[in-house]
Amino acid sequence: MKKSLILASALALTMQVSAQTELRTTSKDTYTIPAEIYGQFAEHLGRCIYDGIWVGKDSKIPNQDGYRTDVLNALKDLKVPVLRWPGGCFADTYHWRDGVGPAKDRPRIKNVFWGGTMEDNSFGTDEFFTLCEKLGCKTYLSVNVGSGSVKDMNDWLEYITGTESCPNVDYRKKNGREKPYKIDYIGIGNESWGCGGNMRPEFYSDLYRQYSGYAHLYSNSTYPKRVASGSNDFDYNWTEVLMKRAGNNMEHISLHYYVLPIRDWNGSKGPDRGFQENQYFTVIRDGYKMDELIKGHLEVIAKYNKNVKLDVDEWGIWTDQEPGSIPGYLYQQNTLRDALLASTTLDIFHKYADRLGMCNIAQIINVLQAMVLTKDDKMVLTPTYHVFKMYAVHQNAEYITTDFKSPKYTFKGESIDAISSTLSKKDGAYHLTVSNVDSKNKQTITLNLADIKAASVTKSEIITSKSFADYNSFENPNVVKPAAFNGATVKKGVLTVELPPMSIVTVEIK
């Protein structure tokens, strides 16, 4: 990314949060926030693909060539920059030939990881790449390393990107696609330390080196960026071994981190709704640990190859399933708590955006921290969807480095930062996003507009609600949504923002 030095005279701003807290820009290099930080993830899991994205051409639910019309339009409005598919754990059991050719001839397969569902493979390679073309987003393909082979990967890449006549390319053309598709990112395995093969880092490193070499040979010289299957949260040793043994064979390395209200993978993770403040506080607190995680893994990466980007390609909140939903489908509601987790996490991503390649929240529809929930012909936009749409102003914007001391949100003797923020500039406008995670106290922020050569607020929105457990249901879909915000005012060249408790505000300044 092109960098330019912030001139000391270009920007100098001061903000007050409660007791005269100051936020100042630093004179470090600036950089562009890659749109890919707002990436999405679609796995064959529960009702993410079927009923979520894909209903088939013969469905009574309005669709465009099999894609749900309401979902398709919602995702277009979201400006999805990149989409990861087909998994997740599912990727390491997926054999691409099952999902190409006439739909009536595709075999049924059992989704052994997620609920034992029988799938008809009506959504496969051509459907995925066509979806990405409809959305105008980049493609992130996860290949099967756990139960597949190099030949499987090579044939798949040739089917997708090949131009010269050969069996795989001719097969694609026979299936109705004359010109090749484009792969932007290729994930070589997924969670290879766990569901992707239960491998040791030493073993996976050698296997990765083998796959990664062929990944470029069979991709028609389009050279997708290769993503190595990286660490599970704080496992720095995995990153260390992989970077040491294969760091020169990759462009990106992944990182997975989920926040659990109750951090117990074998028991209850905590309810998705109806929770109390202890589980609200825990989620926001543990969400802030993303900063420590990214910093730690970047330090390891830099020891071996500073050019390798870090991808947080699975992140979000993981709770117990919604009571009454199908076991193994990971369907959960989405609350104001989740929206605040999203906004504060995105702020952290912005901070490290010069070293991050992309991030992919888990998952896009009907699974975990989803953007969209569907039920028959109904669709609801979640609080997290609204945060992503609100924060889209930061995509490909110039990140402005700031420093400030936040007031604290204290619960039962433990304290975390109450305020999280991002300042960026794009197309002649500044965008300031600020989250107040404090459940009880408002915060006041001031900004001297003269310091950024601006005169007024041109737009301001807020996301908030009465309770951190509020959510949007099919019966009441607009409980948590953006609203015009009148709490941002300008007097004598100073912007003042009154942030209610548990709120997310975006202010456009020109």
C-alpha positions in Angstrom: 0.0 0.0 0.0 1.2 3.5 -0.8 2.2 5.4 2.3 2.6 9.1 2.8 4.0 11.0 5.8 1.4 12.9 7.8 2.7 16.5 8.0 2.7 17.8 11.5 0.7 20.9 10.4 -1.9 18.8 8.4 -3.9 17.6 11.4 -3.9 18.3 15.1 -7.1 17.5 17.0 -8.1 17.2 20.5 -11.1 15.3 21.9 -12.5 15.3 25.4 -14.1 12.1 26.7 -15.7 12.8 30.1 -12.9 14.3 32.2 -11.0 16.2 29.5 -9.6 13.1 27.9 -7.5 14.0 24.8 -7.2 12.2 21.5 -4.3 13.3 19.3 -3.0 12.3 16.0 0.6 11.1 15.8 3.1 11.9 13.1 3.5 8.4 11.9 3.1 7.1 8.3 -0.5 6.8 7.2 -2.0 4.0 5.2 -5.1 2.8 3.5 -7.7 0.6 5.3 -8.1 -2.3 2.9 -11.8 -3.0 2.2 -11.0 -6.7 2.6 -11.0 -6.1 6.4 -14.8 -6.2 6.1 -14.7 -9.7 4.4 -17.4 -12.3 4.9 -17.4 -16.1 5.3 -20.0 -18.6 3.9 -19.6 -22.2 4.9 -21.8 -25.2 4.2 -23.0 -25.1 7.8 -26.6 -25.1 9.0 -28.7 -22.7 6.8 -25.9 -20.5 5.7 -25.9 -21.7 2.1 -29.2 -23.5 1.7 -32.2 -21.3 2.7 -29.7 -18.4 3.3 -28.0 -17.7 0.0 -29.5 -20.4 -2.2 -33.1 -21.5 -2.5 -33.0 -22.8 -6.1 -34.6 -21.6 -9.3 -37.9 -23.4 -8.6 -38.4 -22.0 -5.1 -41.5 -20.0 -4.2 -39.2 -17.6 -2.4 -38.3 -14.7 -4.8 -34.9 -15.5 -6.3 -32.5 -14.6 -9.1 -31.3 -17.7 -10.8 -31.6 -19.6 -7.4 -30.1 -16.8 -5.2 -32.5 -15.3 -2.7 -33.4 -11.8 -4.0 -33.8 -10.2 -0.6 -30.4 -11.6 0.7 -28.7 -10.7 -2.6 -29.8 -7.1 -2.4 -28.9 -6.9 1.3 -25.4 -8.1 0.6 -25.0 -5.7 -2.3 -25.9 -2.8 0.0 -23.3 -4.1 2.5 -20.5 -3.7 -0.1 -19.1 -7.1 0.7 -15.4 -6.9 -0.4 -14.4 -10.6 -0.3 -16.2 -13.9 0.4 -14.6 -17.1 1.8 -16.1 -20.5 0.8 -16.8 -23.5 1.2 -15.4 -23.6 4.8 -14.4 -23.9 7.6 -14.2 -27.5 8.7 -16.5 -28.4 5.8 -13.7 -27.5 3.3 -11.6 -30.4 4.4 -14.3 -32.9 3.5 -15.4 -31.2 0.3 -14.6 -32.7 -3.1 -15.3 -30.2 -5.7 -16.5 -32.6 -8.5 -19.5 -33.3 -6.3 -20.7 -29.7 -6.9 -20.3 -29.2 -10.6 -22.3 -30.3 -13.6 -26.1 -30.7 -14.0 -27.8 -30.3 -10.6 -29.8 -33.5 -11.1 -26.6 -35.5 -11.5 -24.8 -34.2 -8.4 -24.5 -36.7 -5.6 -26.0 -36.1 -2.1 -23.3 -35.9 0.6 -23.4 -35.9 4.3 -22.1 -32.9 6.2 -20.3 -34.8 8.9 -19.1 -31.8 10.8 -22.3 -29.8 11.0 -25.5 -31.7 12.0 -25.1 -34.7 9.7 -27.2 -32.9 7.1 -27.6 -34.5 3.7 -26.8 -31.9 1.0 -27.7 -32.1 -2.6 -24.7 -30.1 -3.8 -26.9 -27.8 -5.8 -24.7 -24.9 -4.7 -21.1 -25.6 -5.9 -18.2 -24.0 -7.7 -20.0 -22.3 -10.5 -22.7 -21.0 -8.1 -20.1 -19.6 -5.7 -18.1 -17.7 -8.3 -21.3 -16.4 -10.0 -22.5 -15.1 -6.6 -19.2 -13.2 -6.1 -19.6 -11.7 -9.6 -23.1 -10.6 -8.7 -21.8 -9.0 -5.5 -18.8 -7.5 -7.2 -16.5 -9.0 -4.5 -13.2 -10.9 -4.5 -13.1 -14.7 -4.1 -11.4 -16.6 -1.3 -11.4 -20.4 -2.0 -10.5 -22.9 0.8 -9.1 -26.1 -0.6 -9.3 -29.6 0.9 -6.0 -30.5 2.5 -7.3 -32.7 5.4 -8.9 -35.4 3.2 -8.0 -34.3 -0.3 -4.9 -34.4 -2.5 -2.7 -32.1 -4.5 -4.2 -33.5 -7.7 -7.7 -32.6 -6.4 -6.6 -29.1 -5.9 -4.8 -28.9 -9.2 -7.8 -30.1 -11.1 -10.1 -27.7 -9.3 -7.9 -24.7 -10.0 -7.7 -25.8 -13.7 -11.5 -26.1 -13.9 -11.9 -22.6 -12.4 -9.1 -20.6 -14.1 -7.9 -22.6 -17.1 -8.1 -21.3 -20.7 -6.6 -24.0 -22.9 -8.5 -27.0 -24.0 -8.1 -29.9 -21.5 -10.6 -32.2 -19.7 -11.2 -29.9 -16.7 -11.5 -26.7 -18.8 -13.7 -28.4 -21.4 -15.9 -29.6 -18.5 -16.4 -26.1 -17.2 -17.3 -24.9 -20.7 -19.7 -27.8 -21.1 -21.3 -26.7 -17.8 -22.1 -23.3 -19.4 -19.1 -21.1 -18.4 -16.9 -20.2 -21.3 -14.4 -17.8 -19.7 -12.4 -18.6 -16.6 -13.2 -17.3 -13.2 -10.8 -15.4 -11.0 -9.4 -16.7 -7.7 -8.1 -13.8 -5.5 -7.1 -15.8 -2.4 -6.6 -19.5 -1.9 -6.6 -21.0 1.6 -4.5 -24.1 1.7 -6.3 -26.1 4.4 -8.4 -24.8 7.3 -7.7 -25.2 11.0 -5.1 -27.9 10.2 -4.3 -28.1 13.9 -7.9 -29.3 14.5 -10.8 -30.3 12.2 -8.6 -29.9 9.2 -6.4 -32.9 10.0 -5.3 -32.7 13.7 -1.8 -32.0 12.4 1.4 -30.9 14.2 2.8 -27.6 12.9 5.9 -29.3 11.6 3.8 -31.8 9.6 1.5 -29.1 8.2 4.4 -26.9 7.3 5.8 -29.5 5.0 2.4 -30.3 3.5 1.7 -26.7 3.0 5.0 -26.2 1.1 3.9 -29.0 -1.2 0.5 -27.7 -1.9 1.6 -24.0 -2.2 4.0 -24.7 -5.0 1.3 -26.4 -7.1 -1.2 -23.7 -6.3 0.6 -21.3 -8.6 1.4 -23.8 -11.3 -2.3 -24.6 -11.9 -3.9 -21.2 -11.5 -3.4 -20.0 -15.1 -0.8 -17.4 -14.0 -3.4 -15.4 -12.1 -1.4 -16.1 -9.0 -4.0 -16.0 -6.2 -2.6 -14.9 -2.9 -1.8 -18.1 -0.9 -3.2 -18.2 2.7 -1.6 -20.7 5.1 -3.8 -22.2 7.8 -2.6 -20.3 10.8 -3.1 -20.3 14.6 -5.9 -20.8 16.9 -6.0 -17.6 19.1 -2.9 -17.5 21.4 -1.0 -20.4 19.9 2.1 -18.5 18.9 4.1 -21.6 18.5 2.0 -22.7 15.5 2.8 -19.3 13.8 6.5 -19.6 14.8 7.0 -23.1 13.3 5.0 -22.3 10.2 6.8 -19.1 9.5 10.2 -20.6 10.1 9.6 -23.6 7.8 7.4 -22.1 5.1 7.3 -18.3 5.5 8.7 -17.7 2.1 6.0 -19.8 0.4 3.0 -17.7 1.4 1.5 -14.3 1.0 -0.9 -14.5 3.9 -1.3 -16.5 7.1 -4.6 -16.9 9.0 -5.7 -16.4 12.6 -8.9 -17.6 14.2 -10.4 -16.1 17.4 -13.9 -16.4 18.8 -15.3 -14.7 21.8 -17.5 -16.8 24.1 -19.6 -15.3 26.9 -18.6 -18.4 28.9 -15.3 -19.7 27.6 -16.0 -23.4 27.8 -15.9 -25.2 24.5 -17.2 -28.4 26.0 -20.1 -27.0 28.0 -22.5 -24.0 27.8 -21.0 -21.0 26.0 -23.7 -18.7 27.3 -27.1 -17.8 25.8 -27.4 -15.8 22.6 -30.0 -13.5 24.3 -31.6 -12.9 27.6 -28.2 -12.6 29.3 -27.1 -10.3 32.1 -24.3 -7.7 32.4 -21.6 -10.2 33.4 -21.8 -11.8 30.0 -22.1 -8.5 28.3 -18.9 -7.3 30.0 -17.0 -10.5 29.4 -17.7 -10.4 25.6 -16.5 -6.8 25.2 -13.5 -7.4 27.5 -12.4 -10.5 25.6 -13.1 -8.8 22.3 -10.5 -6.2 23.2 -7.9 -9.1 23.4 -7.9 -9.1 19.6 -5.4 -6.3 19.9 -3.0 -8.4 21.9 -3.5 -11.4 19.6 -2.8 -9.5 16.3 0.2 -7.7 17.8 1.7 -10.9 19.1 1.3 -12.9 15.9 2.6 -10.0 13.8 5.8 -9.9 15.9 6.4 -13.6 15.1 5.6 -13.1 11.4 8.0 -10.1 11.2 10.9 -12.3 12.4 10.8 -14.4 9.3 9.0 -12.4 6.5 7.6 -9.0 7.0 5.8 -9.1 3.6 3.4 -11.8 4.8 0.0 -10.4 5.7 -2.1 -11.7 8.6 -5.7 -12.6 7.9 -8.2 -12.9 10.8 -10.4 -15.0 8.5 -12.7 -16.3 11.3 -13.8 -14.1 14.2 -16.9 -13.1 16.1 -19.0 -14.2 19.0 -19.9 -17.9 19.5 -22.8 -18.6 21.9 -25.1 -21.5 22.6 -27.5 -22.2 19.7 -30.9 -20.6 19.7 -33.2 -22.9 21.8 -35.3 -25.1 19.5 -32.9 -24.7 16.5 -31.5 -27.8 14.8 -28.4 -29.2 16.7 -25.2 -28.5 14.9 -26.5 -25.6 12.9 -25.0 -22.9 15.1 -28.0 -20.6 14.6 -27.9 -17.8 17.2 -29.6 -14.4 17.6 -27.7 -11.2 17.2 -27.9 -8.4 19.9 -26.7 -4.9 20.6 -23.8 -6.6 22.5 -22.7 -8.2 19.2 -22.9 -4.9 17.4 -20.6 -3.3 20.0 -18.2 -6.3 19.7 -18.2 -5.8 15.9 -17.5 -2.0 16.1 -14.7 -2.3 18.7 -13.1 -5.2 16.8 -13.2 -3.3 13.5 -11.4 -0.4 15.3 -8.7 -2.8 16.3 -8.4 -4.1 12.7 -8.0 -0.5 11.5 -5.1 0.0 13.9 -3.2 -2.8 12.2 -4.6 -2.4 8.7 -1.1 -1.9 7.2 -0.2 -5.5 8.2 -3.6 -7.2 7.8 -4.6 -8.7 4.5 -8.3 -9.4 5.2 -10.7 -10.4 7.9 -13.8 -12.5 7.6 -16.5 -12.5 10.3 -18.2 -15.8 11.0 -20.6 -16.1 9.3 -22.6 -14.2 6.7 -26.1 -15.7 7.1 -27.9 -17.8 9.8 -24.7 -19.0 11.5 -22.9 -17.5 14.5 -22.5 -13.7 14.3 -24.5 -13.4 11.1 -25.3 -10.3 9.0 -28.6 -11.7 7.9 -31.2 -14.1 9.4 -33.8 -15.8 7.3 -36.9 -17.8 8.1 -39.0 -19.1 5.1 -39.6 -16.1 3.0 -38.7 -13.6 5.8 -35.4 -11.9 6.3 -34.1 -9.7 9.1 -31.0 -7.5 9.2 -29.0 -8.0 12.4 -27.4 -5.3 14.6 -24.0 -6.5 13.3 -25.2 -5.9 9.7 -25.9 -2.3 10.5 -22.5 -1.8 12.0 -20.8 -3.2 8.9 -22.9 -1.0 6.7 -22.3 2.1 8.9 -18.5 1.4 9.0 -18.3 0.9 5.2 -17.1 4.6 5.1 -13.7 3.3 6.3 -13.2 0.9 3.4 -10.2 2.1 1.3 -10.0 5.2 3.4 -6.8 6.9 4.8 -6.4 5.8 8.4 -5.4 8.6 10.7 -3.3 7.3 13.6 -4.5 8.6 17.0 -3.7 8.2 20.6 -5.8 8.9 23.7 -6.5 7.6 27.2 -10.0 6.2 27.4 -12.2 6.5 30.5 -13.0 3.2 32.0 -16.1 1.0 32.1 -16.0 -0.8 35.4 -18.0 -3.9 36.4 -17.5 -5.8 39.7 -14.0 -4.4 40.2 -12.7 -5.0 36.7 -12.2 -2.2 34.2 -11.9 -1.9 30.4 -11.8 1.0 28.0 -15.2 2.6 27.6 -14.4 4.3 24.3 -13.2 2.9 21.0 -12.8 5.0 17.9 -11.5 5.3 14.3 -10.8 8.4 12.3 -10.3 8.2 8.5 -10.4 10.4 5.5 -11.8 9.6 2.0 -13.1 11.7 -0.9 -12.5 14.9 1.0 -14.5 14.0 4.1 -13.4 12.8 7.5 -15.4 10.0 9.2 -15.2 9.6 13.0 -16.7 6.4 14.4 -17.0 6.1 18.2 -18.3 3.4 20.4 -19.3 3.8 24.0 -19.4 0.3 25.6 -20.3 1.6 29.1 -23.6 0.1 30.0 -24.7 3.0 32.3 -22.7 6.2 31.6 -22.7 8.6 28.7 -19.5 10.1 27.3 -18.9 13.5 25.9 -16.4 14.0 23.0 -15.3 17.3 21.5 -13.3 17.9 18.4 -11.8 21.2 17.1 -12.9 21.3 13.5 -10.4 24.0 12.6 -7.6 21.5 13.2 -8.8 19.4 10.4 -9.8 22.3 8.2 -13.5 21.3 8.4 -16.5 23.5 9.2 -19.5 21.3 9.9 -21.1 17.9 10.4 -22.8 16.7 7.1 -24.2 13.5 8.4 -24.5 11.6 11.7 -26.0 8.3 12.7 -26.3 6.2 15.9 -26.9 2.6 16.7 -28.2 2.0 20.3 -31.1 0.5 22.3 -32.4 0.3 25.8 -30.6 -3.0 26.6 -27.4 -4.7 25.5 -29.5 -7.8 25.0 -31.9 -6.2 22.5 -32.2 -7.9 19.1 -34.1 -7.8 15.8 -36.6 -10.6 15.4 -38.8 -11.6 12.5 -41.8 -10.1 14.4 -39.9 -6.9 15.4 -37.1 -6.4 12.8 -36.2 -2.8 13.6 -35.5 -2.8 17.3 -31.7 -2.2 16.8 -31.0 -0.2 13.7 -29.3 3.1 12.6 -31.1 6.3 13.3 -30.4 10.0 12.5 -28.3 11.4 15.4 -28.8 14.9 16.8 -26.2 14.5 19.5 -23.4 15.9 17.3 -23.4 19.6 17.4 -21.0 22.4 16.3 -20.5 25.6 18.2 -17.7 28.1 17.6 -15.9 25.6 15.4 -16.0 22.8 18.0 -17.8 19.5 17.5 -19.4 18.1 20.6 -20.8 14.5 20.6 -22.9 13.2 23.4 -22.6 9.4 23.4 -25.4 7.5 25.2 -24.5 4.3 27.0 -24.0 1.3 24.7 -23.9 3.3 21.5 -22.1 3.5 18.2 -21.9 6.8 16.4 -20.6 7.8 13.0 -20.0 11.5 12.2 -19.1 12.8 8.8 -17.2 16.0 8.9 -16.3 18.3 6.0 
